[in-house]
Amino acid sequence: WAKLFSLESLELAIPALVGGISLALVEKRAESWLALPACIIALPIFFYIALLLSGTSLQRARQRGWMNEIAFEDTQPFWHVWEMYDFGQIEWDQVPKQFVTWISMTFVVSFSSCLDVVAIEMDTGKELDINHELKTVGLSNIVSGMTGGYTGSYIFSQTIFTYRTKTNSRLVGLVVIISEFLLFLAPLNIMSYVPKYFFAATLIFIAFDLCTEWLVHVYHKVSLKEYMVLLGTFLIITVTGDLILGIVVGCAFALVNFVICYASVPHVEKCGNKTSNILREFESRKILSKHAREEIAVIRLHGFLFFGSSVQIVQTAKQLVNGPEPEKRTNLSGRNEKGLFYNIRRMFSKSSTTGTRSDYPPLLSTQIPNGYQYQQSYAALNTSGSASDVESIKSGAKYLILDFSRVTGMDVTAIATGLMRVKQLVVTNPGLKMIFTALRPEFEELLRANRVITDDMEDLVRIQVFDELNDGLGYAENRIIRNRSSENEYFLPEVPDIPYSFQGSELSKVVASIRSMPDAKAALQSIFLNFFGSDMDELDELCDYFGLMRLQEGRILFDIGDEADMFYIVMVGSLASIVPKNGGTANQLFSQPSQYRNSIDLRQKCTILQKAVYGSIVGELHFVLNEPRSFAVIATKETALFYITRSSWKTLCKEQPKLALDLSKSVNKNLSLIMIGMLDDY
C-alpha cells in the first residue's frame, strides 16, 4: 500500500483510474453501441497527443514506465517460436512425473471453464450449452498445445467487455481471431507501442463494473447471510492478495451459511388430525372421532436429517406427547405479563381452538340385535397382541408416528442427537408407542445399527415399523377401537359358507337368499342399526332387498370403466380401492386371483386410495352419480359383501319409500364422514 500511494505510482495510476471511470460512465449512460468502442480507441490517441504536446519522446515515456520496453524477442519473425523447440533436449524420464500435473490441469481448466460459462450466463441473462462450450475449450486447448501454445479457458473479462459494448455479434469473434493472427505474424510487438494506462483503464473499467454489480446492486437480490459470505470472500482476497485462500475461505463461509440456513428450515410437520384410508363402520368411526385426535400424533419429516434437524424433532415430539409448555410472556421489566391484553389474548386463543369431535352430538345408535352374538373378536381386526394387552386409557398421545416418506437422506448425527432422544421419551412413558413408517432400507439399517430399532422384546412392544403411513395409522386406530370397545366387546361374523360369486369374469347368481341365512341377516341388521334408528321389523324388510356375495382373496370386485349398477356393504374381510400406476385397468394386472400375491405387491403396482373393512359402504359414489367407475376394488382378504342392485333400489323406492329415504341418508352420512376425514388431513 505504501508503494501504491507513492508519487511515482500515483503518476501512473491516476490516469488509468480516470480512464477506467470514464469508460464505466460511458457504458452506463451512453445509448449508442459506438460510444464505448470510440472511447476505448480515444484512450491511446489522447496519450500520444499528450506526448506530442509535452515534447516527450517514446524512449522517455518507456523510461518513466508509461510504455513497455522493446525486447529482442519482439523483433524476431514469427517462425522463431518453433526454432526454439528441440526434442533432443527433452528429459523423457521426467515425462511420466508430469502425468499428475496434466490430469490436475485438465480438471482445473474444466472447472474454471464451467465457472466462466455460468458467470457469463448470469451476466448476460442467456442460457448457454455448457457441454458445447466445454467441447470448444477442449478442442482449442488441443490445437493450442499441438502448435506450441498454452492451455487456457474463456477470457471472461473480454466476453463481458464485448457484451458491455452492445456489439453482440459473431463478427466480434472473427475480428479478434484475425487481429490476433496478424499480430502474431507482425515482425514487431504492437503491445510495445500501446500505453500501459490503456490496459489498466480497461481492467479498472471491468473491475468497477463487476464490483458495482456484485457488491452494490446484488445487495437487494440476495439474503443478508449470502451477502455477508460474498463480502467476506471479497475482503479476504483484497486484504491478503491470495485468490486461492480467498476461494477456500469463501467456500468455508458458504458451507457454514448453508448449515445454518438448512438447520433453520422446518424439517418437521405436525399432522395432528391425520387419519388412515380405512373405511369403517359407524361405531368405530365414532370412537376414532372422539379419541384418535388425542391419542395419535403424527410427525412428518422432510429433507435431509442431520444434527441441525434434531432439535426440531425432539421438541415437536415432546410437545405432542407432553403437551405444549406453559406460555410465559415477559415485559420489558422482566416480569410475567398478566395484564389486560395478555388475558384477552388467552381468551381469544381458547375460543378460536377448533372443537374436537368429542364435542359433537352422537350421530348414530349403536345397539345390537337381541339374541345375536358375533363369533370373531373385533380385537382381531388388523391388530397385534392378545386381548389381554389392552392398555389403560390415559389422556395424551399414545401413538407417536414418525413418517419418513419425504425424507431424502439421514446421517448418524440425526439418530444420535434426535431419534435416540425420542426413543428415550418413549421409554420413559410406558403407555406410549413409537411407529416408524415409510423407512427406506438404508434408513432402517442405520436405526438398527444405532439400536433405535432392536429385536428386544421390550422394543418389539414399544416400537413398530410399517411400509406406509396409512398402515401405521391403521394399526394405531385399530388398537384405539379395540381398547375403547373392550368393555362392550362384540364379534365379527365369519365368512358364509356359500360358493364364490365370480366364475371367470362373470358374476354368478346369488347362491343362497339372505332370507335363508339368519346369521348374515342379523349381521346386516346390526350394520343398519348403526346407520339409522329403525325398529326391527323395518330392518327385516330392508334386508330382503339385499343379496350376498363371497369373494376370493385377489378377486376384482369391479374395475375402472365398469357400470355402477350396485353398491356394497362389507360383512367381513377387507377390500382396497386401487388405481394402476402405469395406467390401464386392474383386470390387466389381476385377471385371476392367483396373480395377487400380497399387499406389498399390490402397493408396488397400484396406488391404494382406500381400504374397506367390516360395516363400510363401497361403490356408493359412482352409484349415486350413475357414472362409470373411476377406480377398481380388489379383495385383499377373503371377503363377504352385502349388495343392492339398481333395479332393487328402484323397487325399494317404489314399495318402501321411508326405508329408501333412510338408506339414502345413511349413504350421505357415509360420504360426509369420508369428506370430514379428508378435510382433517389438511
C-alpha positions as CSV (number, residue, x, y, z in Angstrom):
1,W,0.0,0.0,0.0
2,A,2.9,2.4,0.7
3,K,4.2,1.8,-2.9
4,L,0.7,2.5,-4.3
5,F,0.5,5.9,-2.7
6,S,4.0,7.0,-3.7
7,L,4.3,9.9,-6.1
8,E,5.7,7.8,-8.9
9,S,2.9,5.2,-8.6
10,L,0.1,7.9,-8.4
11,E,1.5,9.4,-11.6
12,L,0.9,6.1,-13.3
13,A,-2.3,5.1,-11.5
14,I,-4.4,8.3,-11.6
15,P,-4.7,8.4,-15.5
16,A,-5.6,4.8,-15.5
17,L,-8.2,5.4,-12.8
18,V,-9.7,8.3,-14.7
19,G,-9.8,6.3,-17.9
20,G,-11.5,3.4,-16.2
21,I,-14.1,5.5,-14.6
22,S,-14.7,7.3,-17.9
23,L,-15.3,4.0,-19.6
24,A,-17.7,2.9,-16.9
25,L,-19.7,6.2,-17.1
26,V,-19.9,5.9,-20.9
27,E,-21.0,2.3,-20.7
28,K,-23.8,3.2,-18.2
29,R,-25.1,6.3,-19.8
30,A,-24.4,6.2,-23.5
31,E,-27.1,4.5,-25.6
32,S,-25.2,4.1,-28.8
33,W,-23.2,0.9,-29.3
34,L,-20.4,3.1,-30.9
35,A,-19.9,5.2,-27.7
36,L,-17.8,2.7,-25.7
37,P,-15.6,1.5,-28.7
38,A,-15.0,5.1,-29.6
39,C,-14.0,5.9,-26.0
40,I,-11.6,2.9,-25.9
41,I,-9.9,4.0,-29.2
42,A,-9.6,7.5,-27.9
43,L,-7.5,6.5,-24.8
44,P,-4.2,5.7,-26.7
45,I,-4.9,8.6,-29.1
46,F,-5.1,11.0,-26.1
47,F,-1.8,9.5,-24.8
48,Y,0.1,10.2,-28.0
49,I,-1.4,13.7,-28.2
50,A,-0.2,14.4,-24.7
51,L,3.3,13.1,-25.6
52,L,3.3,15.4,-28.6
53,L,2.2,18.5,-26.8
54,S,4.6,17.9,-23.9
55,G,7.5,17.1,-26.2
56,T,8.1,13.7,-24.5
57,S,9.8,11.1,-26.7
58,L,8.8,7.4,-26.7
59,Q,12.1,6.5,-25.2
60,R,11.5,8.9,-22.3
61,A,7.9,7.5,-21.9
62,R,9.3,4.0,-21.6
63,Q,11.9,5.1,-19.1
64,R,9.2,6.6,-16.9
65,G,7.1,3.3,-17.1
66,W,4.4,4.6,-19.4
67,M,5.1,2.0,-22.1
68,N,6.8,-1.4,-22.3
69,E,10.4,-1.7,-23.4
70,I,11.1,-3.3,-26.8
71,A,12.7,-6.6,-26.2
72,F,14.9,-8.6,-28.6
73,E,12.2,-11.2,-29.0
74,D,9.8,-8.5,-30.1
75,T,11.8,-8.0,-33.3
76,Q,12.1,-11.7,-34.4
77,P,10.0,-13.3,-37.1
78,F,7.0,-15.4,-36.1
79,W,8.7,-18.7,-37.0
80,H,11.4,-18.1,-34.4
81,V,8.9,-19.5,-31.9
82,W,9.2,-23.0,-33.3
83,E,13.0,-22.8,-33.8
84,M,13.3,-23.0,-30.0
85,Y,11.8,-26.4,-30.0
86,D,14.4,-29.2,-29.8
87,F,13.0,-32.6,-28.9
88,G,16.6,-33.9,-28.4
89,Q,16.8,-31.8,-25.3
90,I,13.8,-33.4,-23.6
91,E,14.4,-35.4,-20.5
92,W,12.0,-38.3,-21.3
93,D,12.4,-39.9,-17.9
94,Q,10.7,-36.8,-16.4
95,V,7.6,-37.1,-18.6
96,P,5.7,-39.7,-16.5
97,K,6.2,-37.5,-13.5
98,Q,4.1,-34.8,-15.3
99,F,1.0,-37.0,-15.6
100,V,-0.5,-35.9,-12.3
101,T,0.1,-32.3,-13.3
102,W,-1.5,-32.8,-16.6
103,I,-4.6,-34.5,-15.1
104,S,-4.8,-31.8,-12.5
105,M,-4.7,-29.1,-15.2
106,T,-7.4,-30.9,-17.1
107,F,-9.7,-30.7,-14.1
108,V,-8.7,-27.1,-13.3
109,V,-9.4,-25.9,-16.8
110,S,-12.7,-27.9,-17.0
111,F,-13.8,-26.5,-13.6
112,S,-12.8,-22.9,-14.4
113,S,-14.5,-23.2,-17.8
114,C,-17.7,-24.2,-16.1
115,L,-17.5,-21.3,-13.8
116,D,-16.8,-19.0,-16.7
117,V,-19.8,-20.2,-18.6
118,V,-22.1,-19.9,-15.6
119,A,-20.7,-16.4,-14.9
120,I,-21.4,-15.4,-18.5
121,E,-24.9,-16.8,-18.2
122,M,-25.6,-14.8,-15.1
123,D,-24.2,-11.6,-16.6
124,T,-25.9,-11.8,-19.9
125,G,-29.1,-13.5,-18.7
126,K,-29.0,-16.0,-21.5
127,E,-28.7,-19.8,-21.3
128,L,-25.6,-21.4,-22.8
129,D,-25.0,-25.0,-23.8
130,I,-22.3,-26.0,-21.2
131,N,-21.4,-29.2,-23.0
132,H,-20.9,-27.4,-26.3
133,E,-18.8,-24.7,-24.6
134,L,-16.6,-27.3,-22.8
135,K,-16.0,-29.1,-26.2
136,T,-15.0,-25.8,-27.7
137,V,-12.5,-25.2,-24.9
138,G,-11.1,-28.8,-25.2
139,L,-10.6,-28.6,-28.9
140,S,-9.0,-25.2,-28.6
141,N,-6.5,-26.4,-26.0
142,I,-5.7,-29.4,-28.2
143,V,-4.9,-27.2,-31.1
144,S,-3.0,-24.7,-28.9
145,G,-0.9,-27.4,-27.3
146,M,0.0,-29.1,-30.6
147,T,1.2,-25.7,-32.1
148,G,3.2,-24.7,-29.0
149,G,0.7,-22.6,-27.2
150,Y,-0.6,-22.6,-23.6
151,T,-3.7,-24.2,-22.1
152,G,-6.4,-21.8,-21.1
153,S,-10.2,-21.1,-20.9
154,Y,-12.5,-18.4,-21.7
155,I,-11.3,-14.8,-21.2
156,F,-14.3,-13.9,-19.0
157,S,-13.3,-10.2,-18.9
158,Q,-13.2,-10.0,-22.7
159,T,-16.5,-11.7,-23.1
160,I,-18.2,-9.4,-20.6
161,F,-16.4,-6.4,-22.1
162,T,-17.8,-7.3,-25.5
163,Y,-21.3,-7.7,-24.1
164,R,-21.0,-4.3,-22.4
165,T,-20.2,-2.6,-25.8
166,K,-23.6,-4.0,-27.0
167,T,-21.8,-5.4,-30.1
168,N,-23.4,-8.9,-29.7
169,S,-22.3,-10.4,-33.0
170,R,-20.2,-13.3,-34.1
171,L,-18.2,-10.8,-36.2
172,V,-16.6,-9.7,-32.9
173,G,-15.0,-13.1,-32.5
174,L,-14.0,-13.2,-36.2
175,V,-12.3,-9.8,-35.9
176,V,-10.5,-10.9,-32.7
177,I,-9.2,-14.1,-34.4
178,I,-7.9,-12.2,-37.5
179,S,-6.4,-9.4,-35.4
180,E,-4.5,-11.7,-33.1
181,F,-3.3,-13.8,-36.1
182,L,-2.0,-10.6,-37.8
183,L,-0.3,-9.5,-34.5
184,F,1.4,-12.9,-34.4
185,L,2.7,-12.6,-38.0
186,A,3.8,-9.0,-37.5
187,P,7.7,-8.5,-37.2
188,L,7.2,-6.3,-34.2
189,N,5.3,-6.4,-30.9
190,I,2.4,-4.0,-31.2
191,M,1.9,-4.1,-27.4
192,S,5.2,-2.2,-27.0
193,Y,3.5,0.8,-28.6
194,V,0.3,0.7,-26.6
195,P,0.4,2.7,-23.3
196,K,0.2,0.8,-20.1
197,Y,-2.6,3.0,-18.7
198,F,-4.8,1.8,-21.6
199,F,-4.7,-1.8,-20.3
200,A,-5.0,-0.6,-16.7
201,A,-8.0,1.6,-17.6
202,T,-9.7,-1.3,-19.3
203,L,-9.1,-3.6,-16.3
204,I,-10.3,-0.9,-13.9
205,F,-13.5,-0.5,-16.0
206,I,-14.2,-4.2,-15.9
207,A,-13.4,-4.4,-12.1
208,F,-15.5,-1.4,-11.4
209,D,-18.4,-2.8,-13.3
210,L,-18.2,-6.2,-11.6
211,C,-17.8,-4.7,-8.2
212,T,-20.8,-2.5,-8.7
213,E,-22.8,-5.4,-9.9
214,W,-21.7,-7.9,-7.2
215,L,-21.2,-5.6,-4.2
216,V,-23.8,-2.9,-4.6
217,H,-26.7,-4.0,-6.9
218,V,-26.7,-7.6,-5.7
219,Y,-27.4,-6.4,-2.1
220,H,-31.2,-6.4,-2.8
221,K,-31.1,-9.7,-4.7
222,V,-29.7,-12.0,-2.0
223,S,-30.3,-12.6,1.6
224,L,-28.2,-10.9,4.2
225,K,-26.3,-14.1,5.1
226,E,-25.4,-14.7,1.4
227,Y,-24.3,-11.1,1.1
228,M,-22.0,-11.5,4.1
229,V,-20.5,-14.6,2.5
230,L,-19.9,-12.6,-0.7
231,L,-18.4,-9.6,1.1
232,G,-16.2,-11.7,3.4
233,T,-14.7,-13.5,0.4
234,F,-14.0,-10.3,-1.4
235,L,-12.3,-8.8,1.7
236,I,-10.2,-11.8,2.2
237,I,-8.9,-11.7,-1.4
238,T,-8.4,-8.0,-1.2
239,V,-6.5,-7.9,2.1
240,T,-4.4,-11.0,1.6
241,G,-4.0,-10.7,-2.2
242,D,-4.2,-14.5,-2.2
243,L,-7.0,-15.7,-4.6
244,I,-6.8,-19.4,-3.6
245,L,-7.0,-18.5,0.1
246,G,-10.0,-16.3,-0.6
247,I,-11.8,-19.0,-2.5
248,V,-11.1,-21.6,0.2
249,V,-12.3,-19.2,3.0
250,G,-15.3,-18.2,0.8
251,C,-16.3,-21.9,0.4
252,A,-16.0,-22.3,4.2
253,F,-18.2,-19.3,4.7
254,A,-20.8,-20.7,2.2
255,L,-20.7,-24.1,4.0
256,V,-21.4,-22.6,7.4
257,N,-24.1,-20.4,5.9
258,F,-25.7,-23.5,4.3
259,V,-25.6,-25.5,7.5
260,I,-27.2,-22.6,9.5
261,C,-29.9,-21.9,6.8
262,Y,-30.7,-25.6,6.3
263,A,-30.9,-26.2,10.0
264,S,-33.4,-23.4,10.4
265,V,-35.7,-24.7,7.7
266,P,-38.6,-26.7,9.2
267,H,-37.9,-30.4,8.8
268,V,-40.9,-31.4,10.9
269,E,-44.6,-31.2,10.1
270,K,-47.1,-31.9,12.8
271,C,-50.2,-33.7,11.4
272,G,-52.4,-34.0,14.5
273,N,-55.6,-34.7,12.5
274,K,-54.2,-37.3,10.2
275,T,-56.4,-40.4,9.6
276,S,-55.9,-43.6,7.7
277,N,-57.5,-44.5,4.4
278,I,-59.5,-47.4,6.0
279,L,-63.3,-47.1,5.7
280,R,-65.0,-48.4,8.9
281,E,-68.5,-48.9,10.3
282,F,-70.0,-46.1,12.3
283,E,-69.4,-47.4,15.8
284,S,-65.6,-47.5,15.0
285,R,-65.8,-44.0,13.4
286,K,-67.4,-42.6,16.5
287,I,-64.7,-44.0,18.7
288,L,-62.0,-42.6,16.4
289,S,-63.6,-39.2,16.0
290,K,-63.6,-38.9,19.8
291,H,-60.2,-40.3,20.7
292,A,-57.9,-40.6,17.7
293,R,-57.1,-36.9,17.5
294,E,-55.9,-37.0,21.2
295,E,-54.1,-40.3,21.1
296,I,-52.4,-40.4,17.7
297,A,-49.6,-37.9,17.0
298,V,-48.1,-37.8,13.5
299,I,-44.7,-36.2,12.7
300,R,-43.9,-35.9,9.1
301,L,-40.1,-35.5,8.5
302,H,-38.8,-33.7,5.4
303,G,-35.5,-33.3,3.6
304,F,-32.1,-34.4,4.8
305,L,-32.0,-35.1,8.5
306,F,-28.8,-34.3,10.4
307,F,-27.8,-32.8,13.7
308,G,-29.4,-29.5,12.8
309,S,-32.8,-31.2,12.5
310,S,-32.6,-33.0,15.8
311,V,-33.8,-30.1,18.0
312,Q,-36.9,-29.7,15.9
313,I,-37.7,-33.4,16.0
314,V,-37.2,-33.7,19.8
315,Q,-39.1,-30.5,20.6
316,T,-42.0,-31.5,18.4
317,A,-42.2,-35.0,19.9
318,K,-42.2,-33.6,23.4
319,Q,-44.9,-31.1,22.6
320,L,-47.1,-33.8,21.1
321,V,-46.5,-36.3,24.0
322,N,-46.3,-34.0,27.0
323,G,-48.3,-31.1,25.6
324,P,-47.0,-27.5,25.0
325,E,-45.0,-25.9,27.7
326,P,-46.8,-23.2,29.7
327,E,-46.6,-19.9,27.9
328,K,-44.5,-17.3,29.5
329,R,-44.7,-13.7,28.5
330,T,-42.4,-11.1,29.9
331,N,-42.5,-7.4,29.7
332,L,-39.5,-5.1,29.5
333,S,-39.1,-5.2,33.2
334,G,-38.6,-8.9,33.1
335,R,-41.9,-9.7,35.0
336,N,-44.5,-12.1,33.7
337,E,-47.2,-10.3,31.7
338,K,-50.5,-10.9,33.3
339,G,-52.2,-7.7,32.2
340,L,-55.4,-7.0,30.3
341,F,-54.0,-7.6,26.8
342,Y,-52.5,-10.9,27.9
343,N,-55.8,-12.2,29.3
344,I,-57.7,-11.0,26.2
345,R,-55.2,-12.8,24.0
346,R,-55.5,-16.0,26.1
347,M,-59.3,-15.7,25.9
348,F,-59.4,-15.5,22.2
349,S,-56.8,-18.2,21.9
350,K,-59.1,-20.6,23.7
351,S,-62.2,-19.5,21.8
352,S,-60.5,-19.9,18.5
353,T,-59.4,-23.5,19.1
354,T,-61.3,-26.0,16.8
355,G,-63.5,-28.3,18.8
356,T,-62.8,-32.0,18.7
357,R,-65.3,-34.5,17.5
358,S,-66.0,-35.4,21.1
359,D,-67.9,-32.1,21.3
360,Y,-70.3,-33.2,18.6
361,P,-73.6,-35.0,19.4
362,P,-73.7,-38.7,18.7
363,L,-74.6,-39.4,15.1
364,L,-75.9,-42.9,15.3
365,S,-77.3,-45.5,17.5
366,T,-75.0,-48.5,18.4
367,Q,-77.5,-51.0,19.6
368,I,-77.0,-54.7,18.8
369,P,-79.9,-57.0,17.9
370,N,-81.1,-59.0,20.9
371,G,-80.2,-62.7,20.9
372,Y,-77.4,-62.3,18.3
373,Q,-73.6,-62.7,19.1
374,Y,-70.8,-62.4,16.7
375,Q,-68.3,-65.2,16.5
376,Q,-64.9,-63.5,15.9
377,S,-63.4,-60.9,18.3
378,Y,-63.3,-57.4,17.0
379,A,-59.9,-57.1,18.6
380,A,-58.6,-59.4,15.9
381,L,-59.1,-56.8,13.2
382,N,-55.6,-56.0,11.9
383,T,-54.1,-55.7,15.4
384,S,-51.2,-57.4,17.0
385,G,-51.1,-58.8,20.5
386,S,-53.7,-60.5,22.6
387,A,-56.9,-59.1,24.1
388,S,-55.1,-59.0,27.5
389,D,-52.7,-56.4,26.1
390,V,-55.3,-53.7,26.4
391,E,-53.6,-50.5,27.6
392,S,-55.1,-48.4,30.3
393,I,-56.8,-45.4,28.9
394,K,-55.0,-42.2,29.7
395,S,-55.1,-38.7,28.4
396,G,-52.5,-37.5,25.8
397,A,-50.8,-39.1,22.8
398,K,-50.3,-42.8,23.0
399,Y,-49.1,-43.4,19.4
400,L,-46.2,-41.3,18.1
401,I,-45.8,-41.9,14.4
402,L,-42.7,-40.7,12.6
403,D,-43.3,-40.7,8.8
404,F,-40.2,-40.8,6.6
405,S,-41.9,-40.7,3.2
406,R,-40.5,-37.3,2.4
407,V,-37.0,-37.8,3.9
408,T,-34.3,-37.7,1.2
409,G,-31.3,-38.6,3.4
410,M,-30.2,-39.1,7.0
411,D,-26.9,-39.3,8.8
412,V,-25.9,-40.8,12.1
413,T,-25.9,-37.4,13.9
414,A,-29.7,-37.1,13.4
415,I,-30.0,-40.5,15.1
416,A,-27.6,-39.9,18.0
417,T,-28.9,-36.4,18.9
418,G,-32.5,-36.7,17.7
419,L,-34.2,-40.1,17.2
420,M,-32.4,-41.7,20.1
421,R,-33.8,-39.0,22.4
422,V,-37.3,-39.6,21.0
423,K,-36.9,-43.3,21.9
424,Q,-35.9,-42.3,25.4
425,L,-39.1,-40.3,25.6
426,V,-41.0,-43.4,24.6
427,V,-39.1,-45.5,27.2
428,T,-40.0,-43.0,30.0
429,N,-43.7,-43.0,29.0
430,P,-44.9,-46.6,29.4
431,G,-48.2,-46.0,27.7
432,L,-46.5,-44.6,24.6
433,K,-45.7,-46.4,21.4
434,M,-43.4,-45.2,18.6
435,I,-44.3,-46.1,15.0
436,F,-41.9,-45.7,12.0
437,T,-43.5,-45.5,8.6
438,A,-42.0,-45.4,5.0
439,L,-38.5,-46.2,6.1
440,R,-36.1,-46.8,3.2
441,P,-33.9,-49.9,3.7
442,E,-30.8,-47.8,4.4
443,F,-32.7,-45.7,7.0
444,E,-33.9,-48.8,8.8
445,E,-30.3,-50.2,8.7
446,L,-29.0,-47.1,10.3
447,L,-31.7,-47.1,13.0
448,R,-30.9,-50.8,13.8
449,A,-27.2,-50.2,13.8
450,N,-27.6,-47.5,16.4
451,R,-30.2,-49.6,18.4
452,V,-33.1,-47.3,17.9
453,I,-34.9,-50.3,16.5
454,T,-34.0,-53.7,18.0
455,D,-35.4,-57.2,18.3
456,D,-35.6,-57.0,22.1
457,M,-38.9,-58.0,23.5
458,E,-39.5,-54.6,25.1
459,D,-38.7,-52.7,21.8
460,L,-41.0,-55.0,19.9
461,V,-43.8,-54.0,22.2
462,R,-42.9,-50.3,22.1
463,I,-41.8,-49.8,18.5
464,Q,-43.5,-50.8,15.3
465,V,-42.3,-50.4,11.7
466,F,-44.7,-50.1,8.7
467,D,-44.2,-49.7,5.0
468,E,-46.6,-46.7,4.6
469,L,-48.1,-44.0,6.8
470,N,-51.6,-45.4,6.3
471,D,-50.5,-48.8,7.6
472,G,-49.2,-47.2,10.8
473,L,-52.3,-45.1,11.2
474,G,-54.5,-48.2,10.7
475,Y,-52.5,-50.1,13.4
476,A,-53.0,-47.2,15.9
477,E,-56.6,-46.8,15.0
478,N,-57.4,-50.5,15.4
479,R,-55.8,-50.5,18.9
480,I,-57.8,-47.5,19.9
481,I,-61.0,-49.2,18.7
482,R,-60.1,-52.4,20.5
483,N,-59.2,-50.6,23.8
484,R,-62.3,-48.4,23.8
485,S,-64.6,-51.3,22.8
486,S,-63.1,-53.7,25.5
487,E,-65.9,-53.1,28.0
488,N,-68.7,-53.8,25.4
489,E,-66.8,-56.2,23.2
490,Y,-68.7,-57.6,20.2
491,F,-67.8,-60.0,17.5
492,L,-67.4,-60.1,13.7
493,P,-69.2,-62.7,11.6
494,E,-67.4,-65.5,9.8
495,V,-67.3,-65.8,6.0
496,P,-70.5,-67.5,5.0
497,D,-70.2,-71.0,3.5
498,I,-71.5,-70.1,0.0
499,P,-69.9,-70.6,-3.4
500,Y,-67.7,-67.8,-4.7
501,S,-69.7,-65.2,-6.6
502,F,-67.4,-65.0,-9.6
503,Q,-67.0,-67.7,-12.2
504,G,-64.4,-66.5,-14.7
505,S,-65.2,-62.8,-15.2
506,E,-69.0,-63.1,-14.9
507,L,-71.0,-62.6,-11.7
508,S,-72.9,-65.8,-10.9
509,K,-76.4,-65.8,-9.5
510,V,-76.9,-65.5,-5.7
511,V,-76.5,-69.0,-4.4
512,A,-78.4,-68.5,-1.2
513,S,-81.0,-65.9,-0.4
514,I,-80.2,-63.7,2.6
515,R,-83.6,-64.7,3.9
516,S,-82.5,-68.2,4.4
517,M,-79.3,-67.2,6.2
518,P,-80.2,-65.8,9.7
519,D,-76.6,-65.1,10.7
520,A,-76.0,-63.0,7.7
521,K,-79.3,-61.2,8.0
522,A,-78.6,-60.4,11.7
523,A,-75.2,-59.0,10.7
524,L,-76.8,-56.7,8.1
525,Q,-79.5,-55.6,10.6
526,S,-76.7,-54.8,13.1
527,I,-75.0,-52.6,10.5
528,F,-78.2,-50.9,9.6
529,L,-78.8,-50.1,13.3
530,N,-75.5,-48.2,13.2
531,F,-76.8,-46.3,10.1
532,F,-80.1,-45.2,11.5
533,G,-82.6,-45.9,14.2
534,S,-85.4,-48.1,13.0
535,D,-87.4,-50.9,14.5
536,M,-86.5,-54.5,13.8
537,D,-89.5,-55.1,11.6
538,E,-88.5,-52.4,9.2
539,L,-84.9,-53.6,9.1
540,D,-86.1,-57.1,8.4
541,E,-88.0,-55.7,5.4
542,L,-85.0,-53.7,4.2
543,C,-82.7,-56.7,4.3
544,D,-84.9,-58.5,1.8
545,Y,-83.7,-56.2,-0.9
546,F,-80.0,-57.1,-0.4
547,G,-78.0,-60.0,-1.8
548,L,-74.9,-61.7,-0.5
549,M,-71.6,-62.2,-2.3
550,R,-68.4,-64.1,-1.5
551,L,-65.0,-63.1,-3.0
552,Q,-61.7,-64.9,-3.1
553,E,-58.6,-63.0,-2.0
554,G,-57.2,-61.2,-5.0
555,R,-60.6,-61.1,-6.9
556,I,-61.5,-57.8,-8.6
557,L,-65.0,-56.7,-7.4
558,F,-65.3,-54.0,-10.1
559,D,-62.8,-52.4,-12.5
560,I,-62.2,-48.9,-13.9
561,G,-64.9,-48.1,-16.5
562,D,-67.4,-50.6,-15.2
563,E,-71.0,-49.6,-14.9
564,A,-72.0,-48.6,-11.4
565,D,-75.1,-50.8,-11.2
566,M,-74.8,-51.7,-7.4
567,F,-73.2,-50.7,-4.2
568,Y,-71.9,-52.9,-1.4
569,I,-71.6,-53.2,2.4
570,V,-68.7,-55.2,3.8
571,M,-69.9,-58.1,6.0
572,V,-66.4,-59.5,6.8
573,G,-63.0,-59.3,5.1
574,S,-61.1,-56.4,3.5
575,L,-61.2,-54.5,0.2
576,A,-58.9,-52.0,-1.4
577,S,-59.7,-49.2,-3.8
578,I,-56.9,-49.0,-6.3
579,V,-55.7,-47.3,-9.5
580,P,-52.9,-49.0,-11.5
581,K,-49.7,-46.8,-11.5
582,N,-48.9,-47.5,-15.2
583,G,-52.5,-46.9,-16.4
584,G,-54.9,-49.4,-17.8
585,T,-57.3,-51.5,-15.7
586,A,-56.9,-53.7,-12.7
587,N,-58.0,-56.8,-14.6
588,Q,-54.9,-56.4,-16.8
589,L,-52.8,-56.9,-13.6
590,F,-55.0,-59.3,-11.6
591,S,-57.2,-61.1,-14.1
592,Q,-57.1,-64.1,-11.8
593,P,-56.9,-64.2,-8.0
594,S,-53.7,-66.3,-8.3
595,Q,-52.0,-63.2,-9.7
596,Y,-52.5,-61.3,-6.5
597,R,-49.6,-62.1,-4.2
598,N,-49.8,-59.8,-1.2
599,S,-50.3,-56.2,-0.1
600,I,-46.7,-55.3,-0.9
601,D,-47.0,-56.5,-4.5
602,L,-50.3,-54.6,-4.7
603,R,-48.7,-51.4,-3.4
604,Q,-45.9,-51.6,-6.0
605,K,-48.3,-52.0,-8.9
606,C,-51.1,-49.7,-7.8
607,T,-52.0,-46.6,-5.9
608,I,-54.2,-47.6,-2.9
609,L,-56.9,-45.0,-2.4
610,Q,-58.8,-46.5,0.5
611,K,-59.3,-49.7,2.4
612,A,-62.7,-51.0,3.5
613,V,-63.4,-53.4,6.4
614,Y,-66.5,-54.6,8.3
615,G,-69.5,-52.3,8.1
616,S,-68.2,-49.9,5.5
617,I,-70.0,-48.9,2.3
618,V,-68.2,-49.4,-1.0
619,G,-69.0,-48.2,-4.5
620,E,-71.8,-45.8,-3.4
621,L,-70.2,-42.7,-5.0
622,H,-70.5,-43.8,-8.6
623,F,-73.8,-45.5,-7.9
624,V,-75.3,-42.2,-6.7
625,L,-73.8,-40.3,-9.7
626,N,-74.7,-43.1,-12.1
627,E,-71.3,-42.8,-13.7
628,P,-68.7,-45.4,-14.8
629,R,-66.2,-46.4,-12.1
630,S,-63.1,-44.3,-11.9
631,F,-61.2,-46.8,-9.7
632,A,-61.1,-50.5,-9.1
633,V,-61.8,-52.5,-6.0
634,I,-59.9,-55.8,-5.1
635,A,-60.4,-58.2,-2.2
636,T,-57.2,-58.2,-0.1
637,K,-58.7,-61.0,2.1
638,E,-61.5,-63.5,1.6
639,T,-64.5,-61.2,1.8
640,A,-68.3,-61.4,2.1
641,L,-70.4,-58.5,0.9
642,F,-74.0,-57.4,1.0
643,Y,-75.1,-55.7,-2.2
644,I,-78.1,-54.0,-3.7
645,T,-78.6,-53.6,-7.4
646,R,-80.0,-50.6,-9.1
647,S,-83.2,-52.4,-10.0
648,S,-83.7,-53.5,-6.4
649,W,-83.1,-49.9,-5.3
650,K,-85.8,-48.7,-7.6
651,T,-88.2,-51.3,-6.3
652,L,-87.3,-50.3,-2.7
653,C,-88.1,-46.6,-3.6
654,K,-91.4,-47.7,-5.0
655,E,-92.5,-50.2,-2.4
656,Q,-90.8,-48.8,0.8
657,P,-90.2,-45.0,0.3
658,K,-89.5,-44.4,4.0
659,L,-86.8,-47.2,4.1
660,A,-85.4,-45.9,0.8
661,L,-85.1,-42.5,2.4
662,D,-83.4,-43.8,5.5
663,L,-80.9,-45.8,3.4
664,S,-80.2,-42.7,1.3
665,K,-79.5,-40.7,4.5
666,S,-77.1,-43.4,5.6
667,V,-75.2,-43.3,2.3
668,N,-75.0,-39.5,2.6
669,K,-73.7,-39.8,6.1
670,N,-71.1,-42.2,5.0
671,L,-69.9,-39.8,2.2
672,S,-69.9,-36.9,4.7
673,L,-67.7,-38.7,7.1
674,I,-65.3,-39.6,4.4
675,M,-65.1,-36.0,3.4
676,I,-64.6,-34.9,7.0
677,G,-61.7,-37.4,7.2
678,M,-60.2,-35.9,4.1
679,L,-60.5,-32.4,5.4
680,D,-58.9,-33.4,8.7
681,D,-55.7,-34.2,6.8
682,Y,-55.2,-30.6,5.9
